[in-house]
Amino acid sequence: MSQEQKRNHEHDLKALEYRVDELIQLCHQLKGENQALRDQQGNLMSERANLMEKNEMARSRIEAMIMRLKNMESEHG
């Protein structure tokens, strides 16, 4: 193998090593982003459940007020 071929192989190997390092860094970054998105999804699901519960409580209270108003109307009607 000639010196030029050796240099070309070494250059190719270094380029490959650099690319592998870039891919490893990208994998770490994506893993962190993925975990952050999973955490955010969990928080949003919890918030959604709380909002649905509050909505149901508000609906029940409004229905109860409507029933009281109807009863008052029929008593004084």
PyMOL Python script that loads the backbone (N, CA, C, O; Angstrom):
from pymol import cmd

cmd.read_pdbstr("""\
ATOM      1  N   MET A   1       0.854  -1.178   0.000  1.00  0.00           N
ATOM      2  CA  MET A   1       0.000   0.000   0.000  1.00  0.00           C
ATOM      3  C   MET A   1       0.900   1.240   0.000  1.00  0.00           C
ATOM      4  O   MET A   1       1.871   1.306   0.753  1.00  0.00           O
ATOM      5  N   SER A   2       0.584   2.188  -0.818  1.00  0.00           N
ATOM      6  CA  SER A   2       1.423   3.384  -0.923  1.00  0.00           C
ATOM      7  C   SER A   2       1.131   4.357   0.213  1.00  0.00           C
ATOM      8  O   SER A   2       0.116   4.245   0.901  1.00  0.00           O
ATOM      9  N   GLN A   3       2.026   5.302   0.396  1.00  0.00           N
ATOM     10  CA  GLN A   3       1.858   6.324   1.437  1.00  0.00           C
ATOM     11  C   GLN A   3       0.576   7.117   1.198  1.00  0.00           C
ATOM     12  O   GLN A   3      -0.147   7.448   2.138  1.00  0.00           O
ATOM     13  N   GLU A   4       0.307   7.415  -0.058  1.00  0.00           N
ATOM     14  CA  GLU A   4      -0.906   8.190  -0.383  1.00  0.00           C
ATOM     15  C   GLU A   4      -2.159   7.403  -0.027  1.00  0.00           C
ATOM     16  O   GLU A   4      -3.113   7.977   0.497  1.00  0.00           O
ATOM     17  N   GLN A   5      -2.177   6.120  -0.297  1.00  0.00           N
ATOM     18  CA  GLN A   5      -3.324   5.276   0.055  1.00  0.00           C
ATOM     19  C   GLN A   5      -3.492   5.212   1.570  1.00  0.00           C
ATOM     20  O   GLN A   5      -4.611   5.255   2.082  1.00  0.00           O
ATOM     21  N   LYS A   6      -2.364   5.109   2.283  1.00  0.00           N
ATOM     22  CA  LYS A   6      -2.427   5.081   3.743  1.00  0.00           C
ATOM     23  C   LYS A   6      -3.015   6.386   4.280  1.00  0.00           C
ATOM     24  O   LYS A   6      -3.855   6.375   5.180  1.00  0.00           O
ATOM     25  N   ARG A   7      -2.562   7.510   3.715  1.00  0.00           N
ATOM     26  CA  ARG A   7      -3.099   8.805   4.147  1.00  0.00           C
ATOM     27  C   ARG A   7      -4.590   8.914   3.834  1.00  0.00           C
ATOM     28  O   ARG A   7      -5.366   9.441   4.631  1.00  0.00           O
ATOM     29  N   ASN A   8      -4.977   8.410   2.664  1.00  0.00           N
ATOM     30  CA  ASN A   8      -6.403   8.427   2.305  1.00  0.00           C
ATOM     31  C   ASN A   8      -7.228   7.581   3.261  1.00  0.00           C
ATOM     32  O   ASN A   8      -8.307   7.986   3.692  1.00  0.00           O
ATOM     33  N   HIS A   9      -6.711   6.403   3.588  1.00  0.00           N
ATOM     34  CA  HIS A   9      -7.422   5.539   4.536  1.00  0.00           C
ATOM     35  C   HIS A   9      -7.496   6.190   5.914  1.00  0.00           C
ATOM     36  O   HIS A   9      -8.530   6.147   6.580  1.00  0.00           O
ATOM     37  N   GLU A  10      -6.388   6.790   6.326  1.00  0.00           N
ATOM     38  CA  GLU A  10      -6.381   7.459   7.629  1.00  0.00           C
ATOM     39  C   GLU A  10      -7.362   8.638   7.628  1.00  0.00           C
ATOM     40  O   GLU A  10      -8.089   8.856   8.598  1.00  0.00           O
ATOM     41  N   HIS A  11      -7.368   9.372   6.551  1.00  0.00           N
ATOM     42  CA  HIS A  11      -8.313  10.493   6.431  1.00  0.00           C
ATOM     43  C   HIS A  11      -9.759   9.984   6.478  1.00  0.00           C
ATOM     44  O   HIS A  11     -10.600  10.557   7.170  1.00  0.00           O
ATOM     45  N   ASP A  12     -10.040   8.909   5.742  1.00  0.00           N
ATOM     46  CA  ASP A  12     -11.381   8.324   5.730  1.00  0.00           C
ATOM     47  C   ASP A  12     -11.773   7.831   7.124  1.00  0.00           C
ATOM     48  O   ASP A  12     -12.907   8.007   7.569  1.00  0.00           O
ATOM     49  N   LEU A  13     -10.810   7.214   7.793  1.00  0.00           N
ATOM     50  CA  LEU A  13     -11.070   6.696   9.134  1.00  0.00           C
ATOM     51  C   LEU A  13     -11.360   7.849  10.101  1.00  0.00           C
ATOM     52  O   LEU A  13     -12.282   7.755  10.912  1.00  0.00           O
ATOM     53  N   LYS A  14     -10.593   8.918  10.023  1.00  0.00           N
ATOM     54  CA  LYS A  14     -10.826  10.078  10.889  1.00  0.00           C
ATOM     55  C   LYS A  14     -12.179  10.720  10.585  1.00  0.00           C
ATOM     56  O   LYS A  14     -12.892  11.142  11.496  1.00  0.00           O
ATOM     57  N   ALA A  15     -12.524  10.791   9.309  1.00  0.00           N
ATOM     58  CA  ALA A  15     -13.817  11.346   8.922  1.00  0.00           C
ATOM     59  C   ALA A  15     -14.946  10.480   9.462  1.00  0.00           C
ATOM     60  O   ALA A  15     -15.949  11.005   9.946  1.00  0.00           O
ATOM     61  N   LEU A  16     -14.798   9.177   9.387  1.00  0.00           N
ATOM     62  CA  LEU A  16     -15.791   8.251   9.921  1.00  0.00           C
ATOM     63  C   LEU A  16     -15.897   8.392  11.437  1.00  0.00           C
ATOM     64  O   LEU A  16     -16.996   8.410  11.992  1.00  0.00           O
ATOM     65  N   GLU A  17     -14.757   8.490  12.096  1.00  0.00           N
ATOM     66  CA  GLU A  17     -14.733   8.650  13.560  1.00  0.00           C
ATOM     67  C   GLU A  17     -15.449   9.940  13.964  1.00  0.00           C
ATOM     68  O   GLU A  17     -16.218   9.955  14.925  1.00  0.00           O
ATOM     69  N   TYR A  18     -15.192  11.017  13.228  1.00  0.00           N
ATOM     70  CA  TYR A  18     -15.844  12.295  13.507  1.00  0.00           C
ATOM     71  C   TYR A  18     -17.358  12.169  13.330  1.00  0.00           C
ATOM     72  O   TYR A  18     -18.132  12.672  14.145  1.00  0.00           O
ATOM     73  N   ARG A  19     -17.764  11.500  12.269  1.00  0.00           N
ATOM     74  CA  ARG A  19     -19.199  11.334  11.996  1.00  0.00           C
ATOM     75  C   ARG A  19     -19.872  10.484  13.070  1.00  0.00           C
ATOM     76  O   ARG A  19     -20.991  10.778  13.491  1.00  0.00           O
ATOM     77  N   VAL A  20     -19.189   9.433  13.507  1.00  0.00           N
ATOM     78  CA  VAL A  20     -19.733   8.584  14.575  1.00  0.00           C
ATOM     79  C   VAL A  20     -19.887   9.400  15.857  1.00  0.00           C
ATOM     80  O   VAL A  20     -20.894   9.273  16.554  1.00  0.00           O
ATOM     81  N   ASP A  21     -18.901  10.235  16.172  1.00  0.00           N
ATOM     82  CA  ASP A  21     -18.998  11.099  17.353  1.00  0.00           C
ATOM     83  C   ASP A  21     -20.183  12.053  17.236  1.00  0.00           C
ATOM     84  O   ASP A  21     -20.898  12.289  18.210  1.00  0.00           O
ATOM     85  N   GLU A  22     -20.385  12.601  16.037  1.00  0.00           N
ATOM     86  CA  GLU A  22     -21.537  13.480  15.818  1.00  0.00           C
ATOM     87  C   GLU A  22     -22.847  12.728  16.050  1.00  0.00           C
ATOM     88  O   GLU A  22     -23.771  13.252  16.673  1.00  0.00           O
ATOM     89  N   LEU A  23     -22.918  11.499  15.546  1.00  0.00           N
ATOM     90  CA  LEU A  23     -24.132  10.697  15.716  1.00  0.00           C
ATOM     91  C   LEU A  23     -24.379  10.352  17.184  1.00  0.00           C
ATOM     92  O   LEU A  23     -25.523  10.338  17.639  1.00  0.00           O
ATOM     93  N   ILE A  24     -23.313  10.078  17.912  1.00  0.00           N
ATOM     94  CA  ILE A  24     -23.443   9.783  19.345  1.00  0.00           C
ATOM     95  C   ILE A  24     -23.987  11.014  20.076  1.00  0.00           C
ATOM     96  O   ILE A  24     -24.881  10.902  20.915  1.00  0.00           O
ATOM     97  N   GLN A  25     -23.442  12.183  19.753  1.00  0.00           N
ATOM     98  CA  GLN A  25     -23.934  13.420  20.372  1.00  0.00           C
ATOM     99  C   GLN A  25     -25.399  13.661  20.018  1.00  0.00           C
ATOM    100  O   GLN A  25     -26.193  14.063  20.868  1.00  0.00           O
ATOM    101  N   LEU A  26     -25.748  13.413  18.766  1.00  0.00           N
ATOM    102  CA  LEU A  26     -27.132  13.584  18.344  1.00  0.00           C
ATOM    103  C   LEU A  26     -28.056  12.623  19.088  1.00  0.00           C
ATOM    104  O   LEU A  26     -29.159  12.997  19.485  1.00  0.00           O
ATOM    105  N   CYS A  27     -27.607  11.397  19.274  1.00  0.00           N
ATOM    106  CA  CYS A  27     -28.407  10.415  20.026  1.00  0.00           C
ATOM    107  C   CYS A  27     -28.642  10.882  21.456  1.00  0.00           C
ATOM    108  O   CYS A  27     -29.752  10.761  21.975  1.00  0.00           O
ATOM    109  N   HIS A  28     -27.608  11.412  22.092  1.00  0.00           N
ATOM    110  CA  HIS A  28     -27.758  11.920  23.454  1.00  0.00           C
ATOM    111  C   HIS A  28     -28.745  13.091  23.486  1.00  0.00           C
ATOM    112  O   HIS A  28     -29.599  13.179  24.369  1.00  0.00           O
ATOM    113  N   GLN A  29     -28.610  13.978  22.512  1.00  0.00           N
ATOM    114  CA  GLN A  29     -29.510  15.134  22.441  1.00  0.00           C
ATOM    115  C   GLN A  29     -30.956  14.675  22.242  1.00  0.00           C
ATOM    116  O   GLN A  29     -31.863  15.162  22.918  1.00  0.00           O
ATOM    117  N   LEU A  30     -31.167  13.742  21.320  1.00  0.00           N
ATOM    118  CA  LEU A  30     -32.517  13.258  21.043  1.00  0.00           C
ATOM    119  C   LEU A  30     -33.102  12.506  22.241  1.00  0.00           C
ATOM    120  O   LEU A  30     -34.300  12.586  22.512  1.00  0.00           O
ATOM    121  N   LYS A  31     -32.247  11.782  22.946  1.00  0.00           N
ATOM    122  CA  LYS A  31     -32.704  11.074  24.144  1.00  0.00           C
ATOM    123  C   LYS A  31     -33.196  12.076  25.186  1.00  0.00           C
ATOM    124  O   LYS A  31     -34.239  11.871  25.806  1.00  0.00           O
ATOM    125  N   GLY A  32     -32.440  13.160  25.377  1.00  0.00           N
ATOM    126  CA  GLY A  32     -32.853  14.197  26.320  1.00  0.00           C
ATOM    127  C   GLY A  32     -34.134  14.880  25.890  1.00  0.00           C
ATOM    128  O   GLY A  32     -35.021  15.119  26.710  1.00  0.00           O
ATOM    129  N   GLU A  33     -34.237  15.195  24.609  1.00  0.00           N
ATOM    130  CA  GLU A  33     -35.453  15.836  24.103  1.00  0.00           C
ATOM    131  C   GLU A  33     -36.650  14.904  24.239  1.00  0.00           C
ATOM    132  O   GLU A  33     -37.746  15.339  24.592  1.00  0.00           O
ATOM    133  N   ASN A  34     -36.439  13.632  23.960  1.00  0.00           N
ATOM    134  CA  ASN A  34     -37.509  12.654  24.073  1.00  0.00           C
ATOM    135  C   ASN A  34     -38.018  12.565  25.512  1.00  0.00           C
ATOM    136  O   ASN A  34     -39.224  12.517  25.753  1.00  0.00           O
ATOM    137  N   GLN A  35     -37.084  12.545  26.459  1.00  0.00           N
ATOM    138  CA  GLN A  35     -37.478  12.486  27.871  1.00  0.00           C
ATOM    139  C   GLN A  35     -38.237  13.749  28.269  1.00  0.00           C
ATOM    140  O   GLN A  35     -39.228  13.679  28.997  1.00  0.00           O
ATOM    141  N   ALA A  36     -37.772  14.902  27.792  1.00  0.00           N
ATOM    142  CA  ALA A  36     -38.465  16.160  28.095  1.00  0.00           C
ATOM    143  C   ALA A  36     -39.879  16.149  27.524  1.00  0.00           C
ATOM    144  O   ALA A  36     -40.814  16.619  28.171  1.00  0.00           O
ATOM    145  N   LEU A  37     -40.037  15.621  26.327  1.00  0.00           N
ATOM    146  CA  LEU A  37     -41.369  15.537  25.721  1.00  0.00           C
ATOM    147  C   LEU A  37     -42.271  14.569  26.474  1.00  0.00           C
ATOM    148  O   LEU A  37     -43.468  14.816  26.621  1.00  0.00           O
ATOM    149  N   ARG A  38     -41.701  13.474  26.947  1.00  0.00           N
ATOM    150  CA  ARG A  38     -42.504  12.523  27.745  1.00  0.00           C
ATOM    151  C   ARG A  38     -42.943  13.163  29.059  1.00  0.00           C
ATOM    152  O   ARG A  38     -44.081  12.985  29.494  1.00  0.00           O
ATOM    153  N   ASP A  39     -42.035  13.907  29.687  1.00  0.00           N
ATOM    154  CA  ASP A  39     -42.388  14.609  30.917  1.00  0.00           C
ATOM    155  C   ASP A  39     -43.492  15.630  30.650  1.00  0.00           C
ATOM    156  O   ASP A  39     -44.453  15.741  31.412  1.00  0.00           O
ATOM    157  N   GLN A  40     -43.336  16.368  29.560  1.00  0.00           N
ATOM    158  CA  GLN A  40     -44.334  17.379  29.199  1.00  0.00           C
ATOM    159  C   GLN A  40     -45.679  16.715  28.916  1.00  0.00           C
ATOM    160  O   GLN A  40     -46.723  17.226  29.323  1.00  0.00           O
ATOM    161  N   GLN A  41     -45.658  15.587  28.226  1.00  0.00           N
ATOM    162  CA  GLN A  41     -46.906  14.878  27.935  1.00  0.00           C
ATOM    163  C   GLN A  41     -47.579  14.433  29.232  1.00  0.00           C
ATOM    164  O   GLN A  41     -48.795  14.559  29.377  1.00  0.00           O
ATOM    165  N   GLY A  42     -46.798  13.918  30.166  1.00  0.00           N
ATOM    166  CA  GLY A  42     -47.360  13.510  31.455  1.00  0.00           C
ATOM    167  C   GLY A  42     -47.980  14.683  32.190  1.00  0.00           C
ATOM    168  O   GLY A  42     -49.066  14.565  32.758  1.00  0.00           O
ATOM    169  N   ASN A  43     -47.289  15.819  32.181  1.00  0.00           N
ATOM    170  CA  ASN A  43     -47.826  17.014  32.833  1.00  0.00           C
ATOM    171  C   ASN A  43     -49.114  17.480  32.162  1.00  0.00           C
ATOM    172  O   ASN A  43     -50.075  17.851  32.836  1.00  0.00           O
ATOM    173  N   LEU A  44     -49.126  17.457  30.831  1.00  0.00           N
ATOM    174  CA  LEU A  44     -50.325  17.898  30.106  1.00  0.00           C
ATOM    175  C   LEU A  44     -51.500  16.951  30.336  1.00  0.00           C
ATOM    176  O   LEU A  44     -52.644  17.394  30.434  1.00  0.00           O
ATOM    177  N   MET A  45     -51.225  15.676  30.421  1.00  0.00           N
ATOM    178  CA  MET A  45     -52.303  14.716  30.688  1.00  0.00           C
ATOM    179  C   MET A  45     -52.867  14.920  32.094  1.00  0.00           C
ATOM    180  O   MET A  45     -54.077  14.830  32.304  1.00  0.00           O
ATOM    181  N   SER A  46     -51.992  15.191  33.040  1.00  0.00           N
ATOM    182  CA  SER A  46     -52.439  15.458  34.405  1.00  0.00           C
ATOM    183  C   SER A  46     -53.258  16.739  34.460  1.00  0.00           C
ATOM    184  O   SER A  46     -54.301  16.792  35.112  1.00  0.00           O
ATOM    185  N   GLU A  47     -52.776  17.777  33.768  1.00  0.00           N
ATOM    186  CA  GLU A  47     -53.509  19.040  33.727  1.00  0.00           C
ATOM    187  C   GLU A  47     -54.873  18.851  33.065  1.00  0.00           C
ATOM    188  O   GLU A  47     -55.873  19.410  33.515  1.00  0.00           O
ATOM    189  N   ARG A  48     -54.903  18.066  32.003  1.00  0.00           N
ATOM    190  CA  ARG A  48     -56.174  17.794  31.311  1.00  0.00           C
ATOM    191  C   ARG A  48     -57.159  17.096  32.244  1.00  0.00           C
ATOM    192  O   ARG A  48     -58.338  17.447  32.283  1.00  0.00           O
ATOM    193  N   ALA A  49     -56.675  16.113  32.990  1.00  0.00           N
ATOM    194  CA  ALA A  49     -57.546  15.397  33.927  1.00  0.00           C
ATOM    195  C   ALA A  49     -58.089  16.353  34.988  1.00  0.00           C
ATOM    196  O   ALA A  49     -59.266  16.283  35.340  1.00  0.00           O
ATOM    197  N   ASN A  50     -57.239  17.244  35.499  1.00  0.00           N
ATOM    198  CA  ASN A  50     -57.690  18.218  36.497  1.00  0.00           C
ATOM    199  C   ASN A  50     -58.732  19.159  35.908  1.00  0.00           C
ATOM    200  O   ASN A  50     -59.733  19.470  36.554  1.00  0.00           O
ATOM    201  N   LEU A  51     -58.493  19.611  34.677  1.00  0.00           N
ATOM    202  CA  LEU A  51     -59.451  20.518  34.036  1.00  0.00           C
ATOM    203  C   LEU A  51     -60.780  19.823  33.761  1.00  0.00           C
ATOM    204  O   LEU A  51     -61.842  20.430  33.903  1.00  0.00           O
ATOM    205  N   MET A  52     -60.725  18.576  33.375  1.00  0.00           N
ATOM    206  CA  MET A  52     -61.971  17.831  33.144  1.00  0.00           C
ATOM    207  C   MET A  52     -62.745  17.665  34.455  1.00  0.00           C
ATOM    208  O   MET A  52     -63.972  17.765  34.479  1.00  0.00           O
ATOM    209  N   GLU A  53     -62.025  17.415  35.524  1.00  0.00           N
ATOM    210  CA  GLU A  53     -62.674  17.277  36.834  1.00  0.00           C
ATOM    211  C   GLU A  53     -63.315  18.603  37.255  1.00  0.00           C
ATOM    212  O   GLU A  53     -64.451  18.620  37.729  1.00  0.00           O
ATOM    213  N   LYS A  54     -62.591  19.711  37.083  1.00  0.00           N
ATOM    214  CA  LYS A  54     -63.146  21.024  37.411  1.00  0.00           C
ATOM    215  C   LYS A  54     -64.363  21.335  36.549  1.00  0.00           C
ATOM    216  O   LYS A  54     -65.350  21.891  37.029  1.00  0.00           O
ATOM    217  N   ASN A  55     -64.283  20.974  35.282  1.00  0.00           N
ATOM    218  CA  ASN A  55     -65.399  21.202  34.371  1.00  0.00           C
ATOM    219  C   ASN A  55     -66.631  20.424  34.817  1.00  0.00           C
ATOM    220  O   ASN A  55     -67.746  20.946  34.798  1.00  0.00           O
ATOM    221  N   GLU A  56     -66.424  19.183  35.216  1.00  0.00           N
ATOM    222  CA  GLU A  56     -67.537  18.353  35.685  1.00  0.00           C
ATOM    223  C   GLU A  56     -68.130  18.929  36.973  1.00  0.00           C
ATOM    224  O   GLU A  56     -69.350  18.941  37.142  1.00  0.00           O
ATOM    225  N   MET A  57     -67.280  19.401  37.873  1.00  0.00           N
ATOM    226  CA  MET A  57     -67.778  20.007  39.114  1.00  0.00           C
ATOM    227  C   MET A  57     -68.581  21.273  38.811  1.00  0.00           C
ATOM    228  O   MET A  57     -69.631  21.507  39.410  1.00  0.00           O
ATOM    229  N   ALA A  58     -68.085  22.084  37.882  1.00  0.00           N
ATOM    230  CA  ALA A  58     -68.797  23.310  37.511  1.00  0.00           C
ATOM    231  C   ALA A  58     -70.135  22.959  36.876  1.00  0.00           C
ATOM    232  O   ALA A  58     -71.145  23.601  37.166  1.00  0.00           O
ATOM    233  N   ARG A  59     -70.155  21.951  36.013  1.00  0.00           N
ATOM    234  CA  ARG A  59     -71.398  21.541  35.367  1.00  0.00           C
ATOM    235  C   ARG A  59     -72.413  21.074  36.416  1.00  0.00           C
ATOM    236  O   ARG A  59     -73.592  21.420  36.336  1.00  0.00           O
ATOM    237  N   SER A  60     -71.965  20.304  37.378  1.00  0.00           N
ATOM    238  CA  SER A  60     -72.863  19.818  38.436  1.00  0.00           C
ATOM    239  C   SER A  60     -73.420  20.979  39.261  1.00  0.00           C
ATOM    240  O   SER A  60     -74.605  21.004  39.594  1.00  0.00           O
ATOM    241  N   ARG A  61     -72.553  21.935  39.584  1.00  0.00           N
ATOM    242  CA  ARG A  61     -73.018  23.088  40.367  1.00  0.00           C
ATOM    243  C   ARG A  61     -74.024  23.916  39.579  1.00  0.00           C
ATOM    244  O   ARG A  61     -75.016  24.385  40.136  1.00  0.00           O
ATOM    245  N   ILE A  62     -73.775  24.096  38.300  1.00  0.00           N
ATOM    246  CA  ILE A  62     -74.704  24.874  37.473  1.00  0.00           C
ATOM    247  C   ILE A  62     -76.036  24.148  37.355  1.00  0.00           C
ATOM    248  O   ILE A  62     -77.093  24.772  37.445  1.00  0.00           O
ATOM    249  N   GLU A  63     -75.995  22.847  37.156  1.00  0.00           N
ATOM    250  CA  GLU A  63     -77.241  22.072  37.088  1.00  0.00           C
ATOM    251  C   GLU A  63     -78.006  22.182  38.402  1.00  0.00           C
ATOM    252  O   GLU A  63     -79.231  22.305  38.396  1.00  0.00           O
ATOM    253  N   ALA A  64     -77.296  22.138  39.526  1.00  0.00           N
ATOM    254  CA  ALA A  64     -77.949  22.266  40.832  1.00  0.00           C
ATOM    255  C   ALA A  64     -78.578  23.653  40.979  1.00  0.00           C
ATOM    256  O   ALA A  64     -79.684  23.771  41.506  1.00  0.00           O
ATOM    257  N   MET A  65     -77.889  24.704  40.522  1.00  0.00           N
ATOM    258  CA  MET A  65     -78.450  26.061  40.589  1.00  0.00           C
ATOM    259  C   MET A  65     -79.697  26.175  39.717  1.00  0.00           C
ATOM    260  O   MET A  65     -80.684  26.795  40.113  1.00  0.00           O
ATOM    261  N   ILE A  66     -79.649  25.580  38.540  1.00  0.00           N
ATOM    262  CA  ILE A  66     -80.816  25.612  37.650  1.00  0.00           C
ATOM    263  C   ILE A  66     -81.994  24.916  38.302  1.00  0.00           C
ATOM    264  O   ILE A  66     -83.122  25.402  38.231  1.00  0.00           O
ATOM    265  N   MET A  67     -81.742  23.790  38.932  1.00  0.00           N
ATOM    266  CA  MET A  67     -82.830  23.063  39.622  1.00  0.00           C
ATOM    267  C   MET A  67     -83.399  23.902  40.761  1.00  0.00           C
ATOM    268  O   MET A  67     -84.615  23.947  40.945  1.00  0.00           O
ATOM    269  N   ARG A  68     -82.534  24.570  41.529  1.00  0.00           N
ATOM    270  CA  ARG A  68     -83.034  25.418  42.621  1.00  0.00           C
ATOM    271  C   ARG A  68     -83.864  26.570  42.071  1.00  0.00           C
ATOM    272  O   ARG A  68     -84.904  26.913  42.632  1.00  0.00           O
ATOM    273  N   LEU A  69     -83.405  27.169  40.973  1.00  0.00           N
ATOM    274  CA  LEU A  69     -84.171  28.264  40.361  1.00  0.00           C
ATOM    275  C   LEU A  69     -85.514  27.778  39.855  1.00  0.00           C
ATOM    276  O   LEU A  69     -86.521  28.470  40.006  1.00  0.00           O
ATOM    277  N   LYS A  70     -85.542  26.605  39.261  1.00  0.00           N
ATOM    278  CA  LYS A  70     -86.819  26.048  38.782  1.00  0.00           C
ATOM    279  C   LYS A  70     -87.749  25.772  39.951  1.00  0.00           C
ATOM    280  O   LYS A  70     -88.950  26.029  39.873  1.00  0.00           O
ATOM    281  N   ASN A  71     -87.187  25.245  41.044  1.00  0.00           N
ATOM    282  CA  ASN A  71     -88.008  24.979  42.237  1.00  0.00           C
ATOM    283  C   ASN A  71     -88.547  26.279  42.830  1.00  0.00           C
ATOM    284  O   ASN A  71     -89.709  26.346  43.230  1.00  0.00           O
ATOM    285  N   MET A  72     -87.707  27.308  42.888  1.00  0.00           N
ATOM    286  CA  MET A  72     -88.149  28.602  43.403  1.00  0.00           C
ATOM    287  C   MET A  72     -89.237  29.179  42.512  1.00  0.00           C
ATOM    288  O   MET A  72     -90.215  29.747  42.997  1.00  0.00           O
ATOM    289  N   GLU A  73     -89.063  29.031  41.225  1.00  0.00           N
ATOM    290  CA  GLU A  73     -90.048  29.544  40.270  1.00  0.00           C
ATOM    291  C   GLU A  73     -91.391  28.843  40.439  1.00  0.00           C
ATOM    292  O   GLU A  73     -92.438  29.490  40.404  1.00  0.00           O
ATOM    293  N   SER A  74     -91.366  27.524  40.622  1.00  0.00           N
ATOM    294  CA  SER A  74     -92.610  26.776  40.743  1.00  0.00           C
ATOM    295  C   SER A  74     -93.276  27.057  42.096  1.00  0.00           C
ATOM    296  O   SER A  74     -94.503  27.050  42.197  1.00  0.00           O
ATOM    297  N   GLU A  75     -92.471  27.305  43.130  1.00  0.00           N
ATOM    298  CA  GLU A  75     -93.038  27.618  44.458  1.00  0.00           C
ATOM    299  C   GLU A  75     -93.694  29.005  44.468  1.00  0.00           C
ATOM    300  O   GLU A  75     -94.734  29.199  45.096  1.00  0.00           O
ATOM    301  N   HIS A  76     -93.086  29.954  43.775  1.00  0.00           N
ATOM    302  CA  HIS A  76     -93.567  31.333  43.790  1.00  0.00           C
ATOM    303  C   HIS A  76     -94.344  31.667  42.526  1.00  0.00           C
ATOM    304  O   HIS A  76     -94.818  32.791  42.361  1.00  0.00           O
ATOM    305  N   GLY A  77     -94.470  30.722  41.660  1.00  0.00           N
ATOM    306  CA  GLY A  77     -95.029  30.951  40.350  1.00  0.00           C
ATOM    307  C   GLY A  77     -96.465  31.200  40.331  1.00  0.00           C
ATOM    308  O   GLY A  77     -97.042  31.408  39.264  1.00  0.00           O
TER     309      GLY A  77
END
""", "prot")
cmd.dss("prot")
cmd.show_as("cartoon", "prot")
cmd.util.cbc("prot")
cmd.orient("prot")
